[in-house]
Amino acid sequence: MQLNVEDGGSRRCISVQLPEPTGEKSEARKAGYETISQITRERIRRAGAKIFEEESGKLDGCKDLDVGFRAYKLVDTNFAKWKADSSLSEDELVGLFSDLSDSADDRARPEALLTEVLLKLGFSLSEKIETINVEGLEAFSVADGLVLAYLDEHMTPTLDQLRAMVAKEPERLVILEDAFKGNDELKTNLVQECRTRNVDLWTA
């Protein structure tokens, strides 16, 4: 970060840290840090805050200064998984299909769903991601509009809102399956809109 400030560069780096527990009687644990990875994130925050403070006092200020970072951890999928085997009874299979009626975990944040979707689509964790408003819908624009994603299951978009997203002509449009709330007509109309503009539709 310091070198980027000094010469206007755009260097990036990836730090991988196992969530190793801090010693039970260590100063880090006393300070509230339960894992080494928590300390790593805090060090980056403090380094960024120090640079920002130093640069803010200069004549040219903090224009375009980026001291932020993204942190990810390996967790189970946020999407429904098929867990069937030949030993399941008919009633158990019916219950399984019922559980799969929701494609995503209700507790999952849209940002977490987006991360998983992008990895499945072959994108890296360092892609440029922006939150944009499309006719009242909060959507994600990835890689300067290459991918447009709507991942909010709590608000069903209207056909006009979906048309507005398609009109932006992303290479791929990602819509959370749960957002349709079982409205097959809405989904069918969206498929036709995407075909008209040669937009690849992907439901998650």
N, C-alpha and C positions, 0 to 999 in steps of 0.2 A: 504493500500500500504506500509506503514511504517513497519508494522508487517511482511509482506512478505519479505521485505528487510532484516530485523533483523534475521529471523529464516529460510529463504529460503522457506517459505510457498507459497501456490498458492490460497489464499483466493479470493473469488469473492463476489460481492454484487450488488444488484439492487436498484436503487434510483428512485422513482416515484415522479414527481413534476408537479403539474398543472401549466399551463402557465399563472399564475396570473400576471396582469400588475403591474409594480412598480408605486409608487406614482409619479404623474406628476411633482412635485417639489422636489422629493427625490434626494439624491446624486447619487443613482444608475442610475436614469434616466438621470441625467446630464452626467454621465460617459458612456452613450450609451446603458445601459441595459434596455430593454423595458419590460422584464418579469422576474419573479423570477427564472424560469428554465434556462434562459441565465446566471444568476448569479451562479447557481448551477454548470453548465458546466465549467464556468471560474474558479471557486474555485478548481474543480478537476484538470483542466489543470495546474493551478499554483502549487498545491500540488505535482503533478507529476514532474513538472519542477524543483521544489526545491529538491526533493529526487534525481532526476537524477543528478543535479549539485553537490550535496553533495557526492554521491557515485562515480562520475566520478573522483574525486580527490584521491580515495583510491587505494591501490595497486592492488586489484583484479578487479578494474574498474567496468563497468556496464554490465558485462556479464549476459545475460538472464534477464535483468531487464525490467519488463513490467509495465509501468505506463500509458498505454493508456486506452481508454474507447470507448464504442459505445453509440451513442445517437439516440434514435428513437422518432418519434412523430406520433400521430394518425391522419391519413389523409384518403382521399377517395382512392379507389382502382385504381391501374394503368392499370388494365385490362378492356376490353370492358364489359359492362353490358347490359343485356337484359331488355329493358324498354318498353314492349308492353302491350297493353290492347285491349279489344274488340271494343273500340271506334275508333281505327285507321283505316284510309281509306287504300285502296289498294296501292295508291301512297306513302302514309306514311310508309307502311310496306316495300315497295321496298327500300325506302330511309334508313330505319332502317337496313335492311340487308346489304346495301352498307356501312353504318357506321361500321358494325361489321366485315367488311373484314379485318380490322386491329385488332389483338388480344390485343395489348398493346398501351399505350399512346406513341406517337413518342418522347415526351419530357422526358419520364421517363429514369432515369439512370439505367444501368444494375444492380447496387448494390441495388437499390430500388425494382426492379423487383424480384431479388433474395430473398430479405427479405420476400416479400409477398408470393413467391412460397414456401419457407421453412416453413412458418407458416401454409400454406394450407396442406403441407405434414406432419405436426405434429412435426416439429423440433423446438427447442428453439432458442431464440435470442442470446444465448451464445455459439452456435456451432462454432467450429474451421473452419474458412473459409480462403482458400488460392487462390490467382490468379495464374493460371498456363498457359503455352503456349503449345498448342497441334497442331503441324504442322502449325503454323502461326495463330491459333485461340486463342483468349484470353478467357479462360474459368474459371469457379469457381470450386474448389474442396472443398467439404464440409465433415466434420467429417472424415478426413484422407482418402478421396477417396470414401466414402460410396455413395455420390451423386456427379455427375459431371454435370455442367450446362453451357449451352451456350445461352446467352440472348441478343445477339447483332443483331438487326433487319437490320442494315445497311450493313452487310457483309454476303452474302449467302455462307455457307460452301460448299466445294466440297465433293463428295462422299468419296474420299480418306481421307479428313480431318475428316469426320464423322466416318469412319472406325477406324481411329487412336484413336478417343475418345472411341469408343466401345471396342477397344482392351485393354484399361486400365481396363476393366471389373468392372465398378462401379455397385453397386446394382441397382442404378436408374440413368438413363440419362435424363436430362431435356433440351429440346430444345424449344426456342421461336418459336411459329407457324409462326410469321411474317418473320422469317429468311429464310423460304423456298421460299418465294416470289411466292407462288402458284405452285411450282414445285412438283407435285404429284408423279412423277417418283422418284425423289430424296428421298422423304419421304417414299415411298414404299420400296425402297432399304434399307433405314435405318432401317425400321421395320424388314426386313428379317435379317439384320446384328445383330440386338439386339436379335432376337429369336435364332440365331445360338449360341450366347454366353450367353444366358439366362440373358440378361440385361433388366430390366423393363424400357420401354420408356414412358416418360410423356411429352406431349407438352403443353406449357403454352400460 
